[in-house]
Amino acid sequence: MNVEIESSSKIVLPALSPGRWVRPNLLLVLFGINAEQARKYRDRGFWLENKHWRFDPIRRVVYNPTEIENWFEGKL
């Protein structure tokens, strides 16, 4: 018994743009950097506090994807 299913419906996902400050789990999607790698960049001084990362009002670390992208491109 052969069954063929034709579907003309398409799933359309909205384009998402990250905010100015994002949580570490979004870094994995944007840059392929996991939370542990991001912590090492912070601890070793590669990423600067209040430029590449900061604490949000409830003391969670958040990151600035625009500045991180500039860092990747060598723009200091």
Helices and strands as residue ranges (DSSP letters): H 24-31, H 35-43, E 53-55, E 61-63, H 65-72
